[in-house]
Amino acid sequence: MITPKPQPPKLRAQRLRDKIAIVTGASRGIGEATVLALAREGAHVALAARTAPDLERIAAEVHLAGREALPVVTDVTEAEQVQNLVNQTLERWKRVDILVANAGLYVRRPVAQVTVEDVEQAMAVNFYGALHVIRAVLPAMLAQRRGHIVLVTSMDGKKGIPPDAPYVAAKFALSGFADVARQELRPAGVHVTTVFPGRVDTAMIADLKVPWISAKIPPQQVAHSIVKALIHPQPEVVVPRLALALIYLNTLSPHLGDWFVRTFRLEGWE
Ligand SMILES: NC(=O)c1ccc[n+]([C@@H]2O[C@H](COP(=O)([O-])OP(=O)(O)OC[C@H]3O[C@@H](n4cnc5c(N)ncnc54)[C@H](OP(=O)(O)O)[C@@H]3O)[C@@H](O)[C@H]2O)c1
């Protein structure tokens, strides 16, 4: 009888091997999961957020995965800090292949009580924070004639859920910007993907209870979708797929969309 020779375990191919990525909002939640997923796929990652110890901890995990990490404390609302992040990335690796603009802030307030400051605060992080980093990486990506920008918006950037008006306004603004950027930048070799997560189990909505139909998904599921979209570029990604039901219904008729939100209490409760 012939005994088969023991085979070495198969190494999974790293599909983003040696790509250079920048991830904002990298200190926890979806950003953290995305950094680690990118490193597992072979990318080197510049991590940006305001909380230095968290960035250091996650950078150490990237090193453990055998990849390089560059933690850069950055407030995305400050254009100069964002420029410094991109400059440091370019100094270290000479190029930038991937940007995941993920930093976000959830601002909820019923419309009757909303203040201009609420909207400004939501816009500063969710919209201008993404705009600053897109503007900072674009010259390098255009010069390379290659790059992929992933913008993490929200299902709240497809269908407004009460009482999220300030957040919804910022996420719709970002989704609209992305829609144009994708079409304009494609001929120059730069892909743009917009990611629309539903409810995700992170610190952002830790105190919010949600109905079964919009059950919180793990941040790793969003990170997996982001990596998939980087490998096979797609214009838009909705995660989980079930959320497409609300988009289709609302496109058919906003009456139906509103009814769906009301009936299933998609706004959640404390
Ligand atoms: N959780 C959800 O249900 C959900 C659903 C749809 C979309 N999203 C979107 O997904 C993205 C990630 O959210 P998450 O759920 O992972 O939330 P999270 O756990 O609260 O993480 C938010 C991240 O953004 C960073 N951040 C916030 N303000 C910043 C600023 N001014 N400058 C730099 N970084 C800043 C935070 O880091 P520091 O505090 O250390 O700066 C943190 O790393 C956001 O854009 C969010 O809107 C979340």
The ligand as a Gaussian input file, in Angstrom:
#p B3LYP/6-31G(d) Opt

LIG

0 1
 N      -21.507000      51.269000      13.343000
 C      -22.460000      51.360000      12.449000
 O      -23.606000      50.888000      12.657000
 C      -22.192000      52.016000      11.122000
 C      -23.162000      51.864000      10.119000
 C      -22.940000      52.462000       8.888000
 C      -21.800000      53.176000       8.654000
 N      -20.867000      53.330000       9.639000
 C      -19.705000      54.133000       9.312000
 O      -18.546000      53.332000       9.409000
 C      -17.424000      54.133000       9.764000
 C      -16.703000      53.520000      10.962000
 O      -17.611000      53.509000      12.055000
 P      -17.519000      52.490000      13.273000
 O      -18.840000      51.863000      13.402000
 O      -16.313000      51.652000      13.150000
 O      -17.406000      53.554000      14.445000
 P      -16.415000      53.694000      15.705000
 O      -16.145000      52.373000      16.286000
 O      -17.009000      54.764000      16.540000
 O      -15.074000      54.227000      15.016000
 C      -15.001000      55.506000      14.473000
 C      -13.573000      55.737000      14.027000
 O      -13.480000      57.079000      13.487000
 C      -12.431000      57.754000      14.150000
 N      -12.688000      59.184000      14.214000
 C      -13.769000      59.824000      14.715000
 N      -13.607000      61.161000      14.642000
 C      -12.386000      61.352000      14.064000
 C      -11.632000      62.500000      13.724000
 N      -12.082000      63.746000      13.937000
 N      -10.405000      62.330000      13.175000
 C       -9.918000      61.089000      12.960000
 N      -10.579000      59.969000      13.248000
 C      -11.802000      60.107000      13.801000
 C      -12.352000      57.106000      15.540000
 O      -11.044000      57.248000      16.077000
 P      -10.585000      58.261000      17.231000
 O      -11.747000      58.478000      18.141000
 O       -9.432000      57.534000      17.839000
 O      -10.160000      59.494000      16.484000
 C      -12.606000      55.651000      15.194000
 O      -11.416000      55.037000      14.755000
 C      -17.973000      55.529000      10.026000
 O      -17.802000      56.336000       8.897000
 C      -19.446000      55.276000      10.278000
 O      -20.221000      56.410000       9.986000
 C      -21.032000      52.754000      10.870000

